[in-house]
Amino acid sequence: MRKIINSADQFVDEVLDGVLLAHGNQLRSATRDNRAIVRADAPAPGRVGIVTGGGSGHLPFFLGYVGKGLCSAVAVGNVFSSPSSAQIHAASVAVSAGAGLLYLYGNYGGDVYNFDMSADLCRSSGIDVRTVLGTDDIESAPAGQENTRRGVAGLVLVYKVAGAAAERLYSLDDVERIARKAVAATRTMGVGLSPTVLPAAGEETFTLDEGEMEIGVGIHGEKGTHRGPLESADEITDRFLAQLDTELDLTEGARVAVLVNGLGATPLEELYVVYRRVHRVLADRGVSIAYRLIGEYVTSLEMAGASLSIMQLDDELEELLNDPAASPFFKQGEVADIDVAPTVIDASNESSSGVEIGRMGHPSALRAVLLAALPRMSAHKEELRDLDAALGDGDLGITVTSGSEAVVDVLEDLPEDVDARSILSSIGLAFSGANPSTFAALVGSGLIGAAESFAPEEDLIGARIAPLLRAVTDRIAERGGAQVGDKTLLDVLDAVASALEHGSALDRIADVAKTTVDETAQLKSKRGRAAWQQERSVGQADPGSVAIQRFVEEIVRAADHSGASGA
């Protein structure tokens, strides 16, 4: 592996540091770690904030489209990894000015979980948030399943029209409508000629034999739909157009926008060879190209390859595409320099997680019990790692341990009299962001969802424990799509909540949790990586369920010692 880097661990942070040093007149950081970056003139009264985000490794994607006439903010994850919900929330708060927010990003599982969690938190504080997902990758799912497709280079065209609408001070309803129309009108198809190498892993994301190409490969190296001998530029382009033609109107009189994109290691000359073929074929059909971009707009580190995006235009989309725009990585038309001093956001009423805090005037029992229980979760790290290694990827031990440590740090930063709503929101963000994973995102989402059921300045008393657990359970089921009986953490959460709803004392629920884990171990896993094990999952305890069991045991122990078990 040959890369011009200092350290794989510091790669993303050093990239962001360099971008901010070079373009501080256009961009500013909203967080100490630089993982939430916003327009230097944000927020602006009356302007809808457009928040995007995703993993690093794709410049100028995501970060490169924060600027005038484009997006307002970006949350930046590690290479090919989702940003955390806390980073997304920080970016959101930094650009919120009363007109609402549009979340506009690619359709990837981790991103969806974390953006949804941030949206929950924003809404709980009165910020209107809408979400539109980029789903232009035509080869990632068949027709009829468009909502499951990935978002790739076509999202750049969507940024352009949505950003122009926001810059014109259109309402949130109209910005959302335009973004949805643009997504529906855009399709992309790509080809990979060589893989990328992740800095941290030092391994190729996929392999191709000499002289091979892969049609439909994703920007993270996801498997494509056809692998075969390398074809000529015209043959590859004809493949693209033939497939795109199945879902777009490329007949006489149509008007389109065309984006020919390089994936990181493809010479610009080759991209123009592709554009030449697109232009001539469409011209022969009587299709007018009213807007065109050729170059590197969405990359995958040093992957060789290209993609073709086409947006079907109407008068509204065409007009918005041609509006001026400017970011450090994209410039179109005449755009005045930013001359507005950045707004300093008052964080005096916020926790270190960015959550606005409420206080009750008396010590919080919930805070005290969590501070007593969570440090002991590290004792279960090896058990959870081994269970997860048998059915998943083996990272659950570190996910639970690092998440618990992050929660403790946040709790210690909060005042002793903090209310339950603030605690649950803060620890949900902290847990999900400590070691981003599906488990962490779902648990964090459940906690933030439960926070919404508490009024400001309300404490967690005994009668509210069962509704709290039910709210957590329901939100996790809603976001994760699992049901009770699928052999997931939901089984234990539902059993414990039901026991409390039926009058069980707090000191008995550890037994309920253990019994549920033992009984569901005999089931076949139906969700997540464990489901891939099929019959081999029978007889093995679900790792997430065991994590909840251990948490319940530690909570009961801490409550017993504090005298709160009968509360």
Backbone torsions as a table, in degrees:
resi	resn	phi	psi	omega
1	MET	NA	122.8	177.8
2	ARG	-118.7	111.1	179.8
3	LYS	-138.3	147.3	178.0
4	ILE	-90.3	80.4	-179.7
5	ILE	-135.8	166.7	174.3
6	ASN	-96.1	-49.4	-178.2
7	SER	-150.2	134.3	178.4
8	ALA	-59.7	-37.4	-177.9
9	ASP	-67.0	-31.5	-177.0
10	GLN	-99.9	2.5	-172.3
11	PHE	-54.5	-54.4	-176.1
12	VAL	-63.9	-44.3	-178.9
13	ASP	-62.6	-37.6	179.2
14	GLU	-72.1	-33.4	174.1
15	VAL	-61.5	-48.1	-178.4
16	LEU	-64.4	-39.3	177.4
17	ASP	-60.7	-43.5	178.9
18	GLY	-64.9	-42.1	179.2
19	VAL	-61.9	-44.8	-178.5
20	LEU	-68.4	-36.9	177.0
21	LEU	-65.9	-37.6	-178.0
22	ALA	-77.5	-30.8	-170.0
23	HIS	-129.1	35.3	-178.8
24	GLY	-63.4	-15.7	176.8
25	ASN	-79.6	-13.5	-179.1
26	GLN	-116.1	-25.2	-175.7
27	LEU	-129.6	153.0	172.3
28	ARG	-143.3	155.7	178.5
29	SER	-87.6	141.3	176.8
30	ALA	-100.0	-3.2	-178.1
31	THR	-139.1	159.5	179.8
32	ARG	-63.8	-29.8	-177.3
33	ASP	-89.6	3.5	178.6
34	ASN	64.2	16.1	-178.4
35	ARG	-88.9	-2.4	171.5
36	ALA	-125.7	113.1	-174.5
37	ILE	-120.7	136.9	-173.9
38	VAL	-132.2	165.3	171.9
39	ARG	-57.2	141.9	-178.2
40	ALA	-64.2	-23.7	-178.5
41	ASP	-99.3	12.8	179.7
42	ALA	-90.5	149.8	-2.4
43	PRO	-83.4	162.7	179.4
44	ALA	-128.0	123.8	-179.6
45	PRO	-54.4	133.8	177.2
46	GLY	85.0	-8.8	-177.8
47	ARG	-101.3	125.2	174.2
48	VAL	-61.3	133.2	176.0
49	GLY	-88.2	125.4	176.7
50	ILE	-103.1	118.0	-177.1
51	VAL	-111.8	127.3	176.5
52	THR	-123.1	-176.2	178.7
53	GLY	165.9	166.8	179.9
54	GLY	167.3	-171.5	-179.7
55	GLY	-75.0	156.8	174.7
56	SER	-74.5	172.2	178.7
57	GLY	101.0	3.6	-174.7
58	HIS	-123.4	12.3	-176.9
59	LEU	-48.7	135.6	10.4
60	PRO	-90.3	11.5	179.9
61	PHE	-55.9	150.8	-179.2
62	PHE	62.9	-87.0	-175.8
63	LEU	-56.1	-36.7	-175.4
64	GLY	-70.9	-9.1	-177.5
65	TYR	-115.6	34.1	170.2
66	VAL	-102.3	114.2	-177.4
67	GLY	170.1	-173.9	-179.0
68	LYS	-64.5	131.3	179.7
69	GLY	74.0	11.7	-178.8
70	LEU	-132.4	-136.5	178.8
71	CYS	-84.7	161.5	-179.9
72	SER	-95.3	-29.7	-174.0
73	ALA	-157.1	158.1	177.5
74	VAL	-139.4	141.8	170.6
75	ALA	-107.9	130.8	-169.1
76	VAL	-113.2	121.3	176.5
77	GLY	-94.4	178.6	173.2
78	ASN	-67.5	177.2	-176.8
79	VAL	-57.9	120.5	178.4
80	PHE	59.4	24.4	-179.2
81	SER	-126.4	147.1	-179.0
82	SER	-65.2	145.4	167.0
83	PRO	-67.3	158.7	179.5
84	SER	-78.7	162.1	176.8
85	SER	-63.0	-32.7	178.8
86	ALA	-65.3	-40.4	178.6
87	GLN	-66.6	-40.6	178.4
88	ILE	-65.3	-41.6	179.9
89	HIS	-63.9	-41.9	178.9
90	ALA	-62.1	-42.5	177.4
91	ALA	-62.7	-38.2	-178.0
92	SER	-66.3	-48.7	-178.5
93	VAL	-62.2	-35.9	-176.1
94	ALA	-67.7	-22.7	-177.9
95	VAL	-115.6	4.4	179.6
96	SER	-78.4	126.4	-178.0
97	ALA	-135.6	23.7	175.2
98	GLY	98.7	-12.9	-178.6
99	ALA	-93.4	-3.4	-179.3
100	GLY	96.2	170.6	-177.4
101	LEU	-126.7	143.3	169.8
102	LEU	-113.0	121.0	171.7
103	TYR	-88.1	119.7	-175.2
104	LEU	-132.0	108.8	-173.9
105	TYR	-158.1	174.4	-177.8
106	GLY	-78.5	152.3	-173.9
107	ASN	-83.8	83.6	177.1
108	TYR	-128.0	139.6	-169.9
109	GLY	-52.0	-52.0	-178.1
110	GLY	-63.1	-38.9	177.8
111	ASP	-63.2	-43.4	-178.5
112	VAL	-61.3	-47.5	179.1
113	TYR	-56.1	-48.4	-172.3
114	ASN	-76.1	-36.7	174.2
115	PHE	-65.8	-39.8	178.0
116	ASP	-62.1	-39.9	179.2
117	MET	-63.9	-43.9	177.8
118	SER	-63.2	-40.1	178.7
119	ALA	-60.5	-41.4	177.0
120	ASP	-57.1	-45.7	-177.2
121	LEU	-67.1	-41.6	177.6
122	CYS	-61.8	-45.1	-178.5
123	ARG	-63.5	-35.2	179.7
124	SER	-64.4	-20.5	177.7
125	SER	-105.4	14.8	171.8
126	GLY	91.2	10.6	179.0
127	ILE	-93.2	125.4	178.3
128	ASP	-78.1	122.4	-178.0
129	VAL	-125.0	130.8	172.2
130	ARG	-117.0	155.9	-178.8
131	THR	-128.2	132.0	172.4
132	VAL	-129.7	128.2	-178.0
133	LEU	-103.0	137.0	171.3
134	GLY	-75.2	127.9	-176.5
135	THR	-139.5	46.6	-170.0
136	ASP	-89.2	-12.5	-174.2
137	ASP	-72.9	97.5	-170.3
138	ILE	-65.7	-24.3	-177.1
139	GLU	-88.7	-5.9	-175.7
140	SER	-86.1	-11.1	174.5
141	ALA	-164.6	150.9	-176.3
142	PRO	-74.9	166.6	174.4
143	ALA	-56.5	141.5	-174.7
144	GLY	95.8	-17.1	176.6
145	GLN	-122.6	36.7	-176.3
146	GLU	-58.4	-31.6	-176.8
147	ASN	-71.5	-7.7	177.1
148	THR	-101.3	-1.7	-177.8
149	ARG	-72.9	156.3	177.3
150	ARG	-77.4	156.9	173.1
151	GLY	-100.5	125.0	-178.6
152	VAL	-130.5	-138.7	-167.4
153	ALA	-62.8	-25.9	178.6
154	GLY	-60.0	-21.3	179.3
155	LEU	-63.5	-25.2	177.7
156	VAL	-60.7	-41.9	178.0
157	LEU	-65.7	-35.4	177.7
158	VAL	-68.3	-42.8	173.6
159	TYR	-51.7	-43.5	-173.6
160	LYS	-63.7	-46.2	-177.4
161	VAL	-75.0	-40.9	179.3
162	ALA	-66.2	-41.4	178.6
163	GLY	-63.4	-38.2	177.6
164	ALA	-65.1	-40.0	178.2
165	ALA	-63.3	-42.5	178.5
166	ALA	-65.4	-39.2	-179.7
167	GLU	-65.5	-28.6	176.4
168	ARG	-79.6	0.6	-178.9
169	LEU	67.2	33.9	172.3
170	TYR	-64.4	158.4	178.2
171	SER	-70.3	162.9	177.6
172	LEU	-59.4	-39.8	178.0
173	ASP	-58.1	-42.9	-177.6
174	ASP	-74.0	-39.2	177.5
175	VAL	-62.4	-42.6	177.6
176	GLU	-63.5	-45.2	-179.2
177	ARG	-58.9	-44.8	-179.3
178	ILE	-65.7	-41.5	178.5
179	ALA	-62.4	-42.6	179.2
180	ARG	-64.3	-41.7	178.3
181	LYS	-62.7	-40.3	-179.6
182	ALA	-66.2	-41.3	177.4
183	VAL	-61.2	-45.8	-178.4
184	ALA	-63.8	-24.3	-175.9
185	ALA	-94.6	2.9	-170.5
186	THR	-120.2	135.5	175.8
187	ARG	-136.2	148.7	-178.7
188	THR	-135.9	147.0	172.7
189	MET	-142.4	140.9	-175.1
190	GLY	-134.5	169.8	176.4
191	VAL	-136.9	139.5	175.2
192	GLY	-109.4	137.0	179.1
193	LEU	-113.1	-22.5	174.8
194	SER	-157.6	153.4	-174.8
195	PRO	-82.1	173.7	170.1
196	THR	-102.5	162.9	178.2
197	VAL	-118.9	121.6	179.9
198	LEU	-72.1	131.0	-177.3
199	PRO	-57.3	-40.7	-175.5
200	ALA	-74.5	-37.0	-175.7
201	ALA	-89.0	-30.7	-177.6
202	GLY	69.4	20.0	-177.5
203	GLU	-123.5	150.0	178.2
204	GLU	-70.5	144.1	-178.6
205	THR	-76.2	-21.0	172.7
206	PHE	-161.3	170.1	-178.4
207	THR	-124.7	143.5	174.1
208	LEU	-133.0	139.2	174.8
209	ASP	-72.3	159.9	178.0
210	GLU	-55.7	129.3	177.5
211	GLY	83.2	9.8	179.1
212	GLU	-103.3	158.5	171.1
213	MET	-134.2	162.0	176.0
214	GLU	-131.3	118.4	178.1
215	ILE	-83.6	135.1	176.2
216	GLY	86.0	7.4	-179.9
217	VAL	-63.3	142.8	-179.3
218	GLY	-84.1	168.9	-177.1
219	ILE	-76.8	-3.1	171.4
220	HIS	-110.3	10.1	-178.0
221	GLY	90.9	12.6	178.4
222	GLU	-59.8	144.9	-175.8
223	LYS	-60.3	139.0	179.5
224	GLY	-89.6	-160.5	-175.7
225	THR	-111.3	-13.1	179.9
226	HIS	-151.2	130.1	174.8
227	ARG	-124.6	130.6	-178.5
228	GLY	-169.4	-173.5	-179.7
229	PRO	-59.7	144.4	178.7
230	LEU	-60.4	131.3	179.3
231	GLU	-103.2	172.2	177.8
232	SER	-71.4	164.3	179.0
233	ALA	-58.0	-42.6	-179.5
234	ASP	-66.1	-40.3	179.6
235	GLU	-65.0	-42.1	177.8
236	ILE	-63.9	-45.1	-179.5
237	THR	-63.2	-38.8	177.6
238	ASP	-64.5	-35.9	174.0
239	ARG	-59.0	-48.8	179.5
240	PHE	-55.9	-52.9	-174.7
241	LEU	-64.1	-37.3	179.7
242	ALA	-63.0	-41.0	-179.2
243	GLN	-74.2	-43.3	179.2
244	LEU	-63.3	-31.6	-179.5
245	ASP	-64.9	-21.0	179.8
246	THR	-71.9	-17.8	-177.0
247	GLU	-127.1	-5.8	177.2
248	LEU	-120.0	155.0	176.9
249	ASP	-89.4	98.3	179.9
250	LEU	-109.4	48.6	-179.9
251	THR	-110.1	172.9	-174.7
252	GLU	-53.6	132.4	178.5
253	GLY	96.2	-14.0	-179.8
254	ALA	-71.4	150.2	175.8
255	ARG	-121.8	136.3	-174.7
256	VAL	-139.2	161.7	166.2
257	ALA	-107.4	141.2	-177.5
258	VAL	-124.4	132.3	173.9
259	LEU	-125.4	114.8	173.0
260	VAL	-101.2	116.6	-169.1
261	ASN	-118.0	136.2	173.7
262	GLY	-95.2	141.8	-173.1
263	LEU	-88.9	1.6	173.8
264	GLY	138.5	-34.5	-176.8
265	ALA	-129.5	21.8	179.6
266	THR	-102.7	125.3	-178.9
267	PRO	-59.1	145.5	179.1
268	LEU	-58.9	-33.7	179.0
269	GLU	-57.1	-41.5	-179.0
270	GLU	-67.1	-33.3	178.3
271	LEU	-66.3	-36.5	177.8
272	TYR	-70.9	-27.8	173.6
273	VAL	-64.7	-40.9	177.1
274	VAL	-64.7	-46.1	-178.9
275	TYR	-60.8	-38.7	179.3
276	ARG	-54.4	-45.5	-179.0
277	ARG	-67.9	-43.4	178.5
278	VAL	-57.5	-49.3	-176.6
279	HIS	-59.3	-46.5	-175.3
280	ARG	-70.0	-41.0	179.8
281	VAL	-65.2	-44.8	-179.6
282	LEU	-67.5	-38.5	178.3
283	ALA	-62.0	-40.6	178.4
284	ASP	-62.5	-28.4	179.1
285	ARG	-86.4	-6.7	-177.0
286	GLY	84.2	20.8	178.9
287	VAL	-95.0	130.5	-179.8
288	SER	-95.3	129.9	173.8
289	ILE	-92.1	104.6	-174.4
290	ALA	-90.4	-12.5	-177.9
291	TYR	-155.9	136.9	-175.8
292	ARG	-145.1	142.6	173.4
293	LEU	-133.6	130.8	177.3
294	ILE	-131.9	122.3	-180.0
295	GLY	153.9	-162.3	178.4
296	GLU	-96.0	109.2	-179.0
297	TYR	-117.3	-29.8	175.0
298	VAL	-140.7	114.0	-176.2
299	THR	-115.2	177.0	175.9
300	SER	-139.5	69.3	-174.1
301	LEU	51.8	-119.2	-176.0
302	GLU	-102.8	24.2	177.4
303	MET	-63.1	137.1	173.1
304	ALA	-94.2	137.0	-179.7
305	GLY	152.6	-176.8	-176.9
306	ALA	-153.7	161.7	174.2
307	SER	-138.1	156.4	177.3
308	LEU	-122.0	121.9	175.2
309	SER	-114.0	137.7	175.9
310	ILE	-130.2	130.4	173.9
311	MET	-111.1	127.1	175.1
312	GLN	-74.4	126.8	-172.4
313	LEU	-104.2	145.6	160.7
314	ASP	-119.5	-177.4	-175.7
315	ASP	-61.0	-39.9	-177.1
316	GLU	-66.0	-47.7	-179.4
317	LEU	-64.6	-41.3	-179.1
318	GLU	-63.4	-41.8	179.7
319	GLU	-64.0	-43.0	-178.9
320	LEU	-69.2	-36.1	177.0
321	LEU	-59.7	-33.0	-174.7
322	ASN	-89.7	0.3	175.3
323	ASP	-65.4	152.8	176.8
324	PRO	-63.3	152.7	177.5
325	ALA	-157.8	152.8	179.4
326	ALA	-156.7	131.2	169.3
327	SER	-142.7	174.3	176.8
328	PRO	-59.3	-19.1	-174.7
329	PHE	-116.4	-2.2	-175.1
330	PHE	-149.8	129.0	177.9
331	LYS	-140.8	132.9	179.1
332	GLN	-145.9	123.4	178.5
333	GLY	73.9	-171.9	-179.0
334	GLU	-91.9	118.2	-179.4
335	VAL	-127.0	126.6	-179.9
336	ALA	-66.4	146.4	176.2
337	ASP	-63.4	149.7	176.3
338	ILE	-70.9	123.2	-179.4
339	ASP	-128.2	18.3	178.9
340	VAL	-98.6	130.1	178.7
341	ALA	-65.3	134.2	179.2
342	PRO	-58.0	140.7	177.0
343	THR	-75.9	131.6	176.5
344	VAL	-89.7	119.5	-177.6
345	ILE	-83.3	129.1	-179.9
346	ASP	-76.7	112.3	-178.8
347	ALA	-105.5	17.1	-175.1
348	SER	-65.8	-23.5	-179.5
349	ASN	-104.3	17.8	-177.1
350	GLU	-116.7	153.1	174.1
351	SER	-81.5	177.7	177.9
352	SER	-63.6	-18.7	178.0
353	SER	-84.7	-5.1	-178.6
354	GLY	90.7	2.8	-179.7
355	VAL	-84.9	133.6	175.1
356	GLU	-69.3	129.2	-172.3
357	ILE	-101.8	147.2	173.6
358	GLY	-116.5	151.0	-176.8
359	ARG	-125.5	149.7	-173.4
360	MET	-106.5	-20.6	-177.1
361	GLY	91.1	0.1	174.7
362	HIS	-146.4	156.1	-175.0
363	PRO	-59.1	143.9	179.2
364	SER	-86.5	121.9	176.5
365	ALA	-68.3	-36.6	-179.8
366	LEU	-61.7	-46.2	179.3
367	ARG	-59.8	-43.7	-177.5
368	ALA	-64.9	-43.6	-178.9
369	VAL	-66.4	-42.5	179.1
370	LEU	-64.6	-39.9	178.6
371	LEU	-65.6	-28.4	177.6
372	ALA	-80.3	-33.9	-173.1
373	ALA	-86.9	-42.9	-168.1
374	LEU	-66.4	-35.5	177.6
375	PRO	-58.8	-22.7	-179.1
376	ARG	-81.8	-8.3	179.3
377	MET	-65.9	-22.5	178.9
378	SER	-63.1	-23.7	179.0
379	ALA	-66.1	-17.4	-177.1
380	HIS	-102.4	7.8	-174.5
381	LYS	-59.7	-48.9	-175.9
382	GLU	-68.4	-39.4	178.3
383	GLU	-59.7	-47.2	-178.6
384	LEU	-67.9	-36.7	177.2
385	ARG	-61.3	-46.5	-177.5
386	ASP	-65.8	-41.8	178.2
387	LEU	-62.3	-42.2	-177.6
388	ASP	-72.5	-31.7	177.8
389	ALA	-64.6	-30.7	-179.2
390	ALA	-74.9	-29.6	-175.2
391	LEU	-120.9	-13.4	-176.2
392	GLY	-138.7	-132.4	-176.4
393	ASP	-109.5	3.5	172.2
394	GLY	81.4	10.1	-175.3
395	ASP	-100.2	3.7	-173.9
396	LEU	-66.2	-35.4	179.6
397	GLY	-58.7	-48.5	-179.7
398	ILE	-72.1	-31.5	177.2
399	THR	-61.7	-47.4	-178.3
400	VAL	-69.7	-42.1	-178.1
401	THR	-67.0	-49.7	-179.2
402	SER	-66.2	-35.5	177.8
403	GLY	-65.7	-41.5	178.5
404	SER	-64.4	-41.1	178.7
405	GLU	-63.8	-40.5	179.0
406	ALA	-65.0	-38.6	178.4
407	VAL	-64.8	-42.8	178.0
408	VAL	-59.9	-43.3	178.6
409	ASP	-58.7	-43.4	180.0
410	VAL	-66.8	-43.7	-179.3
411	LEU	-61.7	-39.6	179.3
412	GLU	-66.4	-26.7	179.1
413	ASP	-79.6	-21.0	-178.8
414	LEU	-81.4	151.9	176.8
415	PRO	-67.0	155.7	-177.2
416	GLU	-62.6	-27.3	-176.2
417	ASP	-100.0	23.0	-179.4
418	VAL	-63.5	144.0	-178.0
419	ASP	-81.8	166.2	-174.5
420	ALA	-63.9	-38.8	-179.4
421	ARG	-59.0	-45.0	-178.8
422	SER	-68.4	-39.5	179.0
423	ILE	-60.5	-50.8	-174.8
424	LEU	-64.6	-40.8	177.6
425	SER	-64.6	-44.3	-177.2
426	SER	-66.2	-43.6	-176.9
427	ILE	-76.3	-26.4	175.0
428	GLY	-63.3	-44.6	176.5
429	LEU	-64.8	-42.6	-177.1
430	ALA	-64.9	-45.0	-177.5
431	PHE	-66.0	-44.0	-176.6
432	SER	-69.4	-27.9	-175.8
433	GLY	-90.5	-15.6	-174.1
434	ALA	-66.1	-41.2	-179.9
435	ASN	-150.3	77.1	-169.3
436	PRO	-50.5	125.8	177.7
437	SER	-158.5	170.9	178.9
438	THR	-62.4	-43.2	179.4
439	PHE	-59.7	-48.2	-178.4
440	ALA	-63.6	-41.0	-179.5
441	ALA	-65.5	-41.0	-179.2
442	LEU	-68.2	-44.4	178.2
443	VAL	-62.8	-44.7	178.3
444	GLY	-60.2	-42.4	179.2
445	SER	-62.6	-40.2	178.5
446	GLY	-62.6	-41.9	-179.9
447	LEU	-67.1	-42.3	179.2
448	ILE	-66.8	-38.5	176.1
449	GLY	-62.2	-40.3	179.2
450	ALA	-66.7	-32.2	179.8
451	ALA	-58.8	-32.1	-176.9
452	GLU	-66.2	-19.3	-178.7
453	SER	-84.2	-4.6	179.8
454	PHE	-103.7	139.8	175.1
455	ALA	-79.9	155.2	174.2
456	PRO	-56.1	142.3	179.2
457	GLU	68.1	15.3	178.0
458	GLU	-92.3	140.6	178.1
459	ASP	-96.5	163.6	173.3
460	LEU	-92.2	109.1	176.3
461	ILE	-106.9	171.6	-174.4
462	GLY	-53.3	-41.3	-176.9
463	ALA	-68.4	-14.8	-177.1
464	ARG	-98.6	-2.5	-176.7
465	ILE	-69.0	-45.6	-179.7
466	ALA	-62.7	-47.6	176.0
467	PRO	-60.0	-34.7	177.1
468	LEU	-60.9	-49.8	-179.2
469	LEU	-65.1	-36.3	178.4
470	ARG	-65.6	-40.1	178.6
471	ALA	-64.5	-41.8	176.7
472	VAL	-60.3	-46.8	-178.3
473	THR	-60.8	-47.0	-177.1
474	ASP	-64.4	-40.3	-178.8
475	ARG	-68.3	-40.1	178.9
476	ILE	-64.1	-40.1	178.2
477	ALA	-63.8	-41.7	-179.8
478	GLU	-63.5	-45.1	-174.9
479	ARG	-80.4	-35.6	-175.9
480	GLY	-90.4	-19.3	178.4
481	GLY	81.8	0.5	-180.0
482	ALA	-83.1	163.1	176.2
483	GLN	-126.3	160.1	173.9
484	VAL	-60.0	132.1	-176.2
485	GLY	102.5	-7.8	177.9
486	ASP	-82.3	0.6	-179.4
487	LYS	65.5	63.3	175.6
488	THR	-136.4	-179.0	176.6
489	LEU	-58.1	-21.1	178.8
490	LEU	-60.4	-34.0	-178.9
491	ASP	-59.3	-46.3	-178.8
492	VAL	-71.4	-44.1	179.5
493	LEU	-60.0	-43.6	-179.8
494	ASP	-65.5	-41.8	-179.1
495	ALA	-64.6	-43.6	-179.9
496	VAL	-66.5	-43.6	178.5
497	ALA	-62.0	-42.6	179.5
498	SER	-63.2	-41.5	179.3
499	ALA	-61.0	-44.0	179.1
500	LEU	-67.6	-37.5	178.2
501	GLU	-63.9	-28.0	179.6
502	HIS	-94.9	13.2	170.4
503	GLY	96.4	6.7	178.0
504	SER	-63.7	142.3	176.4
505	ALA	-72.1	153.9	-178.5
506	LEU	-58.8	-34.7	-176.6
507	ASP	-74.7	-2.0	178.3
508	ARG	-100.9	-11.0	-171.1
509	ILE	-75.9	-18.3	175.2
510	ALA	-63.9	-37.6	177.2
511	ASP	-66.3	-38.4	178.1
512	VAL	-62.1	-43.8	179.6
513	ALA	-61.9	-45.2	-178.9
514	LYS	-63.6	-43.8	179.6
515	THR	-61.0	-41.2	-179.5
516	THR	-65.4	-42.5	177.8
517	VAL	-60.4	-45.0	-178.9
518	ASP	-63.1	-42.3	-177.2
519	GLU	-70.4	-43.2	-177.8
520	THR	-74.7	-15.2	176.1
521	ALA	-59.5	-25.2	-178.3
522	GLN	-83.2	-3.7	179.1
523	LEU	-89.1	164.2	172.5
524	LYS	-90.3	133.1	179.9
525	SER	-66.0	136.9	-176.6
526	LYS	-117.1	-4.6	-176.5
527	ARG	-134.8	154.5	173.5
528	GLY	69.4	-166.8	-178.5
529	ARG	-61.7	-31.6	-179.6
530	ALA	-60.7	-30.0	-179.5
531	ALA	-65.8	-25.5	179.1
532	TRP	-65.7	-20.1	-178.8
533	GLN	-79.2	-11.7	177.3
534	GLN	51.5	-127.1	-175.2
535	GLU	-63.9	-22.1	-179.7
536	ARG	-68.5	-15.0	177.9
537	SER	-80.2	-15.4	-180.0
538	VAL	-68.2	130.8	180.0
539	GLY	93.5	-6.1	178.9
540	GLN	-111.6	133.5	179.4
541	ALA	-65.7	141.5	177.0
542	ASP	-70.1	126.5	-176.7
543	PRO	-58.8	-43.8	179.5
544	GLY	-63.6	-36.5	177.6
545	SER	-65.0	-40.7	178.3
546	VAL	-65.6	-37.5	177.2
547	ALA	-59.9	-43.0	177.5
548	ILE	-66.3	-40.6	177.3
549	GLN	-57.1	-47.7	-179.0
550	ARG	-65.0	-37.2	177.8
551	PHE	-64.0	-44.2	178.4
552	VAL	-60.4	-43.7	179.4
553	GLU	-60.0	-43.2	-178.8
554	GLU	-69.7	-36.1	176.9
555	ILE	-64.8	-44.7	179.5
556	VAL	-62.0	-43.3	178.9
557	ARG	-61.5	-45.2	179.6
558	ALA	-64.7	-39.4	179.4
559	ALA	-66.7	-38.8	177.1
560	ASP	-59.7	-44.9	-178.3
561	HIS	-67.8	-28.0	-179.4
562	SER	-90.7	-7.7	-178.3
563	GLY	80.0	16.3	-176.1
564	ALA	-96.3	-1.9	-172.5
565	SER	-65.7	-22.7	178.7
566	GLY	-98.6	6.0	-176.3
567	ALA	-65.4	NA	NA
